[in-house]
Amino acid sequence: MSTLRVFTKRALWGVFFLSSFQTIAADNTLAINTDRAKFNYQMFCQGCHTPDGTGGKSVPKIKNFIGYFLQNDIAREYLVRVPGSANSPLNDQQLAEVLNWMIIEFGGESVPKNMQYYTTNEVAKLRQQPLFEVVDYREMLVKRLKVK
């Protein structure tokens, strides 16, 4: 195989690889594969939270609201500990990725300017303690949040 052909093949693979990681967190420690995150949201979240994040009758909206859960550690943990997250078939890295994507995609003005991205290690630790009583717990958290 010629040198030019090998170089071209490697360059194409590099472009393909880099294009699949479209969003990089400010601290450069997290890359979000937005296509995969969106697919995982569609497969495992949007059935209840709807395609645009507005939620259903008994399912809380995440659109323009999810970012408020980043105001404190207990509320932040909630997003990982709810049964849909904690018991998700997604691995820890994929769950961190989809949560970060949801916040970026749906959070709007609710996302704090100094947002701390979920990490794989954080998700791995938190999902080991799933919540069993979600409705009352969420109600208590929302009362404590500073919502605009």
SULDA-V17252 format. One line per field, one symbol per residue. ss: DSSP state (A for helix, B for strand, O for the rest). phi: phi as a letter, one per 30 degrees, with the letter a starting at -180 (. if undefined). psi: psi as a letter, one per 20 degrees, with the letter a starting at -180 (. if undefined). A space follows every 10 residues. Layout:
ss: ???
phi: ???
psi: ???
This chain:
ss: OOAAAAAAAA AAAAAAAAAA OOBBOOOOOO BBOAAAAAAA AAAAOAAAAO OOOOOOOOOO OOOOOAAAAA OOAAAAAAAA AOAAAAOOOO OAAAAAAAAA AAAAAAOAAA OOOOOOOOOA AAAAAAOOOO OOOAAAAAAA AAAAOOOO
phi: .ddddddddd dddddddddd ccbbdedhcb ccdddddddd dddbbdecdi ecidiceccd dcdhbedddc dbdddddedc ddeddecddd dddddedddd dddddcdhdd dddcecddce dddeddddbd dccddddded dddddccd
psi: pqgggggggh gghgggghhi nhppqhjkip ponhgggggh ghhigihgiq hjjiragjpq qhpkhhhhij hrgghghghh iqhhghjqiq rgghggghgg gggggihcii pqhkppqqrg ggggghiimq qhngghgggg ghhiqnp.
